[in-house]
Every structure is written in structure tokens, then in C-alpha cells.
Amino acid sequence: MALIEFTGLTKRYDHVTAVDNITFTLAPGRVTGFVGANGAGKTTTIRMLLGLTRPTAGSVTIDGTAYADLRNPIRLVGAMVDPDVFHTRRSGRNALRTIARVADIPDTRVDEVLALVDLTAAARRPAGGFSMGMRQRLALAAALLGDPETLVLDEPANGLDPEGVHWLRQLIREMAAEGRTVFVSSHLLAELAQTVDDVVIIANGRLVTHEPMASLLGQAKDTSLEDVYFSLIAPGGLDPTGHTIKEPS
């Protein structure tokens, strides 16, 4: 399964550094949570991973290869970054069939992923009539179409009800148990803490910490991921190199 390596990854826009020399590795068979405030650099990092944004410096590779150079990316990396990309007049099933045909994926797989995300009954309805939670499920189905080794999920629990969040947690754990590399960005820290094996925290574009969830809680002597997060990013707090984390402007 896939090993994802971020090495000195940096992105600058004019005089603004969105991502600043971050280095960490995502291991197969583990769920890694990606945590940071709005503007911390999470989305830019994910976009560089998926080849949507070019790094200013450094690299991010999947088994040594940049996403843009993968021969059949949909079968290697499943990405869920925007639930509103589907044409509103297309049915959920047709939206997935369009993606599948480009990658030579059979319609039987479309039906499999629709069942997996519990959208079989709504599959022939126009996507424009889907609730936010249903659009999230459809986006997740699209990410799963190629049965990929790696899943990159940006705020996957948005719009899901409590039952849906519980279902998503179980699905993510099952994907990792099968040996997949799972990278999940979320603002729901309490929920994330119940799902992940490892945590990556960034602030102001810089890596604050990357370590196992159990180790992070044990070393910090805090009772929750939320407590750890706020203690690490507090003005005057220290990152792993000993540098003071600047207060967000």
C-alpha cells in the first residue's frame, strides 16, 4: 500500500507563505488526522498533494511519485475535497458513471460504491436535490470508485447527522484496516480523536507536531485532542523545534 511523503513542502503567494517547509510521512494502514485553524495551510497542503497547486519548494510523493505523474491516479488515490462538483441535473448514479468511464471502471463498481455509502435508493435522483449529507456521501463514493490505496478526505463529516458521522467513522477505520493510507482533514476534533491513529497539527503554515494520538495525549497530559491542540497553538507555545509559534495575524 502507499507511502506518502511530504518533504520540505512550501508554498508562497507573493509575500505570503501559506505552507512553510513541512515534512512528515503518512503510513499505510493508519488514519492520520490533519488539524489546523482556517488559514493554517491545510487546504493548500492537500491541493499540493493532489497536484492541484504547484509547490514553491519541496515535494509530496505517493510511493516516490508525484500525483501528476501517476499513470492511473483514480485507482491509487481517492480524493474527497468538494461535495458540490456534481452537475445538479445529473443523477447521482450518472455522475459517478461519467467519472468511471474516464478511468475504464465498470458500472458494477458504481453500484457497489453507491451501496457502500447508502445511496442506492437515491441513485436516480438529480444531485441538485441532494441534502448536504447526501452530497458528502456521493463525493465519498466518487473517491472510492477506483478502490484506491490512499484516501484523502477533506472535512468528510460536514452535513452528516450523528448516525452518518458514526457510519463514516466505521468506514474510515475499515479502510485503514484493509491496509489503505487514510488522510483526514477535519475541524471536528472530538470526532477526529475517536477515528485517527496519528495526528498532524499545523499553524501559520508550519508543522507543529506529527505523532500518534495516544502518545500525543500521554505526553501532553491533556484529556482531549481539543485540549492538546489549543495548548500547542497558543501564542507563546513551542513547536517541536523549540521555536515560538507566532500568534495568527
N, C-alpha and C positions, 0 to 999 in steps of 0.2 A: 504494500500500500504506500501512499505518497508521503514523502517528507518535504515539508515546506520550510524554506529558509529565507528569512529577512536579514540582509547583510548591509549594514551602514545605510539603510534606506532613507533617502532625503528628498523632500520636495519643497522648492521655493517658488513663490509667486511674487515677482518684483522684489520688494524689500520684506516680504512676509515669509517666514519659514513655517510651513504647515506641518511638515514631518521632519524631524531633526535627528538624523544619524541613528536610527533604531535598528537593533539586531536581536533577533530571537528565532527560535525554531519551533515548529508545530509537529508533534509526533503522531504517527498512525495509532489508531485505537484509543485515542483520547479526545475529550471535548475540551476545547480551550475557549474561555470567555474573554471577550475583548471589551474593556471598560474604560470610559473617559467621558468627560463633560462634552456638551455641544461645543464644537470648535477645537477639540483636543487633537484632532487629526485622524480619528477612526475611519471616517468615510474616505478620506484621501488615501490612507493606507490600503483599504480594501480595493479601491479603484486601481491602485498600482499593482496589487496582487492579480487583479483580473485583466490587466492590460488596457484599462480604460484611461489611465493617466500615466504619462511617461515620467519616471523619476529624474530628478536633477542629478542625483548621485546615488551610488549603491545599487542594490538589486534585490529582487524577490523571485525565487525559483521554486518550481514543483519538480521534485526529483532531478534537480540540476538544470531544468529547462524553464525559460520564461514562458508565461501564459501565451503570449503572442506567437511563440514558436511551437506550441503543441500541435501535433498533427490532427487530432480529433478531440478538441477541448471539452465538448459536451459530455464525452464519455469518461473524462478524467476529473473534471471539476464541475460541480453543480452549484450555481450561484443564485441566491435569492436576495436581491438588493432593492427591488421596486415592484410592489404588487399592482401598480397601475399602468403597466406597459402593454396590457392586452387590449385589442380593439373592442370597443364597447358593444358592437353589434355581432361579434363572433360569439358562438357558444364556447363554453369552457373547453369542451372536447375538441372543437375545430381549432381553437387557439393552440392547443397542445399538438394537434396533428400537424399544423403548419411548421412548428419547431422540429417535430420528429422527422418530417420528410427531408428537411435540410441535412439532417445527420443520418439519414437512412435507418431510422428506428421504426419498427413495425407498429401498426395501430394497436396490436395486442398489448404492447408496453404502455401505450397511452391509457388504455382501460385499466391496466394494473396500477398505475400511479394515481389515477382518479379514485380507485377503490382504497388505495393506501391512505389518501388524505380525506377520505369520506366525502367525496363529491360526486359519486356515481349518480345519485338521484337528481342532482342539479346540472349534470354534464351538458345537457342540450339547451340550457337556458343561456341567454345573452350575458356575457361577462359584465356588461354595464349595469345589470340588475343585481349583481352580487353585493352582499354586505362586505364591510372591510375584512372581517374574519374569513369570509369565503374567498376573497381575492388573495389573502395571505396563503390560504391553503392551495389555491390554484398556482401561485408563484412557487410554492414549495414543490408541487407536482412537477412543474417545469424544471426545477433544479434536479429532481430525481430521475428525469426521463432517461438519461444515459447510464443509469446505475453507476454513478461516478465513485471514484476512490476518495474524493475530497468534497466536502460540503462547506460552503461559505454562506452564512446566514446573517443578514443584517436586520436586526430588530424583528425576528420572526414571530414574536408573540403579540405584536401590535394588532389590536382589534379582536383578539381571541377572548372568548369568555372563559371562566375558570375551568370548565371541563375541557375546553380547547387547549388551554395552557398545560393542563395535566397530560393530555394526549400528546402534545408537542414534546414535552419533557421525556416521555417514554420513548417516542420515536427517535429523538436525538440520541438517547442512551443506546437504543438498539443499533443505530447506525454505527456508533463507535465500537460497540461490542462485536460487530462484524469486521472490525479492523480499519474502518474508514477514519480519515483525519477530518475532524469537525471543528470549525472556527465560527463562534457565535458572538456577534456584537449585540449588546442589549443595555438598556437603561434600567431594567427591572432587576436590581441587584439581589433582592431576596429570592426571586425565582431562579436567577442565574446560579446562585450559590447551591441550589438543590440539583443542578444539572451538570456542572462542569467538573473536570479533573484538575485543570490548570487555569490560572488567571494571568492575563496581560493587562496592566494598567498603564495608560499614557496620560500625560498632562502637558499642555502647551507644546504638543508635537514630540515630546521626549518620552522615552521609556522610563517609567517609574519602577516597575517590578514585573517579573515573569517567574512564577513559581507555582508549585502545586497548591491547590486550595487548602488542603489540610495543613501544610507547612506554613502557609501564609497566616492562617488563623492562629496556629500554635505559637509562632514567633512573635506575633503582634499582641498576643494575649487578649485579643478582642473577641467579642461573641458573635459577630456577623461580618459578612463581606462589606456591608454598608459602613460599619464602624472602621474597618481596615482602610477602606477607600478614602474616607474623609480624613483619617489620621495621616495618610500618606500624602494627600494632595494639599493639606492645609498650608497656608503661607508660612514659610519658615521650616516646613518639613523637608526631609532629605530624601533624595533619590538614591539608588543603590551605589552610585559612585561617590556619594558624600556631598554632592552639590545641592545647594538650596534650591528648592522648587519655587520659581517666581509666582507671585500672585497673578492670576489672569487679569489682563487689562480690560 
